[in-house]
Amino acid sequence: MSDFARPQLMRPRYRLQREQRLARPVDEVFAFFADAANLERLTPATRR
């Protein structure tokens, strides 16, 4: 059987999309996420 006729086994693809709107100026939000000192505040307690 040629490669062309052989069915391809493919893993299913998944896409997780998330959107969250913040009532803050972009500069303020960017500064918060850019500061590594805020990682602990962002990390769930079960992952610390």
N, C-alpha and C positions, 0 to 999 in steps of 0.2 A: 504494500500500500504506500503510495507516495505521501510525502509530508503534507502536501496540499489537501489530500482527501482525509487525512487523519484528524479526528476531532481534537480540539485543543482543550486541555483541562485548565480552567482558570479559577482562581480563588475569587469569591465574591468581593466586590468593592463596597466599602461603606464610607459615608461622609457625614461627619457631625458638624453641624453649623449652629452657631450661637451668636446672638446679637443682644447687646445690652446698651441702653442709652443712659448716659450720665448727664445730670443737670449741672455740669461744671464746664468752665472754659477749657478748650483743648490744651492750652499751655499748662494749665494746672494738672490736668489728668496725665499728660505726657511726663511731666516732671515727677509725679508720684511713681509711675511705673518705671521710669528710668533710674530711680534711686534704689540700689540694691538693699539698702537698709529697710525697705518696706517689704521685702520678701517674707519675713516672718509674719507680718500682718496679713499677707495674702494666702499663706499656706494654712490649710485646715489643721486643726489641732491633732487630728488622727495621723497626719503625715509629718509632724515635726519630730 
